[in-house]
Amino acid sequence: GTDELANDVVISTSGAITTTGAFTSVGIDDNASGAVAITIDSDEKVQIGGTSYPSYGTLRISGNQSGGAADPQGTIDFTEGTTVWNSIKGFRESSGGSLEFLTRPDNSSAVSTKMTITNDGTALVGKTAADNSEGCQFTAAGNVYAVRSGGHPLALARNDSDGELVQF
């Protein structure tokens, strides 16, 4: 027969404990089909997925390593239950990577991209491509493009009268 321990038993050991079945503890659930799902090292760096730590930082999320450029390599979802309210997605591109920041609009059932930082440092706000569509584009070279259909794409205001507002 199999020996069993009581529910309130405490085990103290200076060595490793290995289990061959499922392991569940408060905040930890080992149902990863034999894969290492989460690791916390002695420096308190957290590894979710993947097999090795980066040499810097404190959180690494490994995603779809074999996916195409359109597949996120890692996603951080901010949820309430199963409802995703915000996300950050990292993408692999041919010569670098990009980040997308997604939020959930009022009365919407899904998140949508609100800001993208491309691999060349361009920040796109309210748009997903560096083109003439509505939204703002800020380049690493210092160019700012504000595009709007109708109305004014730029409004400047000052609370005092010190100095010039615009200089050409």
Order of alpha helices (4+ residues) and beta strands (2+ residues): beta-beta-beta-beta-beta-beta-beta-beta-beta-beta-beta-beta
